Amino acid sequence: MHFQRRLLELLAPCSIPCEDNGTFRHVPIIPNVGIFGATGGVTVYYTSLTDKSIKITAPPPGFRMVVGNPTLRAQGLGGGYSIYRCYTDGPLEPNPMGVADSDTQEFPKKHCPGGMRVNINFPNCWDGKNIDSDDHQNHVASGYNGCPSTHPVQLPQIMLETIFDTGMFPQSHWPKDGKQPFVWAQGDP
């Protein structure tokens, strides 16, 4: 059991400063109960476009890519993108399908008593030649409205969805200056 808990902590390293002295607390994950009896962890989606006229190519054997940048300290796409959703009306509420107007590309700036969802989207366009690159990113790109000419091959969309139990931290635990308190374990705001 300890191994499973530690593995979840490594997979979902979201922390909140819980004391004025700068110490941090791990934020646990809420199981995605809508997915076939899931009991915790990260939900992985592997999808294709609804437009069936666009050819989707499966990655070839040995294909590698990463998303994000562990040294980035400002919000931005960084080879992929994250979408955050604050659940304000209870566990997983409101929860419209797809991207909602209230979703953000950074940690929500308000208390989320019902939890906070984070979707991490991997690049979905490939150069069609290289199965890897030195940084594991240059051979792929994110195509939000089609793939760029430099990376013309459409890949399936890979998305990781994690829901954090931010409601366990009362708003009184938030910084007195009103700043959003969450950070990723590697230091990203």
C-alpha positions in Angstrom: 0.0 0.0 0.0 2.8 2.4 0.8 4.3 1.8 -2.6 1.0 2.6 -4.4 0.6 5.8 -2.4 4.2 6.9 -3.1 3.7 6.1 -6.8 0.6 8.3 -6.9 2.5 11.1 -5.2 5.2 10.9 -7.9 2.6 10.8 -10.7 0.7 13.8 -9.4 3.1 16.1 -7.6 0.9 19.0 -6.8 1.6 20.8 -3.6 0.2 23.7 -1.5 2.2 25.8 1.0 0.4 25.1 4.2 2.3 27.1 6.7 3.7 30.6 6.7 7.2 29.0 7.1 7.1 27.8 3.5 6.5 24.1 4.1 4.4 22.2 1.6 1.7 19.5 1.7 0.9 16.9 -0.9 -2.6 17.3 -2.6 -4.3 13.9 -3.0 -6.1 12.8 -6.1 -9.8 12.4 -6.4 -10.7 9.2 -8.3 -12.3 9.7 -11.7 -15.5 7.8 -10.7 -17.1 8.2 -14.1 -14.5 5.9 -15.7 -15.4 2.2 -15.4 -15.0 1.9 -11.6 -11.7 3.8 -11.3 -10.4 4.1 -7.8 -7.7 6.7 -8.3 -4.8 7.9 -10.3 -4.5 9.6 -13.6 -7.0 9.0 -16.5 -5.3 8.6 -19.9 -7.3 9.5 -23.0 -6.1 8.4 -26.5 -8.4 10.0 -29.0 -8.7 11.1 -32.6 -10.4 14.0 -34.3 -14.1 13.9 -35.0 -13.4 14.9 -38.7 -12.9 11.4 -40.2 -11.5 12.9 -43.4 -8.2 13.7 -41.6 -5.8 10.7 -41.6 -4.6 9.9 -38.0 -1.3 8.0 -37.9 -0.3 5.8 -35.0 3.2 6.5 -33.7 5.8 4.0 -35.0 7.7 1.6 -32.8 10.3 3.4 -30.7 8.5 6.7 -30.9 9.2 9.0 -28.0 8.0 12.4 -26.9 7.6 14.5 -23.7 5.3 17.3 -23.0 6.1 20.5 -21.1 9.4 21.9 -19.9 10.6 21.2 -16.3 12.6 24.4 -16.3 9.8 26.7 -17.4 8.7 29.0 -14.7 6.0 30.9 -16.5 2.8 29.7 -18.1 2.9 28.9 -21.8 2.4 26.1 -24.2 5.9 24.6 -23.9 5.4 21.9 -26.4 1.9 21.0 -25.2 -0.6 22.6 -22.9 -2.5 22.2 -19.7 -6.1 23.2 -19.0 -7.2 23.7 -15.4 -10.8 23.6 -14.1 -12.0 24.7 -10.7 -14.9 22.8 -9.3 -16.8 25.4 -7.1 -20.1 23.7 -6.6 -19.1 20.4 -4.9 -17.2 17.4 -6.1 -16.7 17.6 -9.9 -19.3 20.4 -10.3 -19.7 22.2 -12.6 -18.4 19.7 -15.2 -19.3 20.6 -18.8 -17.8 18.4 -21.5 -14.9 19.7 -23.4 -13.3 23.0 -22.7 -15.4 25.4 -20.7 -15.3 29.2 -20.6 -14.2 29.0 -17.0 -11.1 26.8 -17.8 -7.7 28.4 -17.6 -4.1 27.6 -18.7 -2.9 28.2 -15.2 -3.8 27.2 -11.7 -7.2 28.7 -10.8 -7.0 32.0 -8.8 -9.9 31.1 -6.6 -10.7 28.5 -4.0 -11.9 25.2 -5.5 -13.8 23.4 -2.8 -15.0 20.6 -5.1 -11.5 19.9 -6.5 -9.3 21.0 -9.4 -9.0 19.2 -12.7 -5.8 19.4 -14.7 -5.7 18.1 -18.3 -2.2 17.8 -19.9 -2.4 17.5 -23.7 0.6 16.1 -25.6 1.6 17.3 -29.0 -0.5 15.8 -31.8 1.6 16.6 -34.9 4.8 14.8 -36.0 7.5 15.6 -38.6 6.9 12.1 -40.1 10.6 11.3 -40.1 12.2 11.2 -36.7 11.0 8.9 -33.9 12.8 11.0 -31.4 14.9 14.2 -31.1 17.6 15.3 -28.6 15.0 17.1 -26.4 12.2 14.6 -27.2 10.2 17.5 -28.5 11.5 19.0 -31.7 10.1 16.2 -33.9 6.5 16.9 -32.6 4.3 20.0 -32.4 0.9 20.9 -31.2 -1.7 21.5 -33.9 -4.7 23.3 -32.5 -6.3 24.0 -35.9 -4.5 21.5 -38.0 -0.8 20.5 -38.2 1.9 23.0 -39.3 3.7 22.2 -42.6 6.9 21.4 -40.6 5.0 18.6 -38.7 2.3 17.5 -41.2 1.5 14.0 -39.8 -1.5 14.0 -37.5 -1.1 11.8 -34.4 -3.8 10.7 -32.0 -4.4 13.2 -29.1 -3.0 12.0 -25.8 -4.4 13.7 -22.7 -3.7 13.0 -19.1 -6.5 14.0 -16.7 -6.0 14.3 -12.9 -8.4 15.7 -10.4 -6.9 17.0 -7.1 -8.7 17.2 -3.8 -8.1 21.0 -3.3 -11.2 21.2 -1.2 -9.3 19.6 1.7 -7.5 23.0 2.1 -9.9 25.6 3.5 -9.6 29.0 1.9 -8.1 30.2 5.2 -4.9 28.2 4.2 -4.5 30.4 1.1 -1.8 33.1 1.2 -2.9 36.3 2.9 -1.9 38.3 -0.2 -4.6 36.5 -2.2 -2.2 34.7 -4.6 -3.0 31.3 -5.8 -1.2 28.8 -3.5 -0.6 25.7 -5.7 2.7 24.7 -7.4 3.9 21.6 -9.2 6.6 19.7 -7.3 9.3 20.9 -9.8 8.4 24.5 -9.0 6.2 25.4 -11.9 3.5 28.0 -10.8 
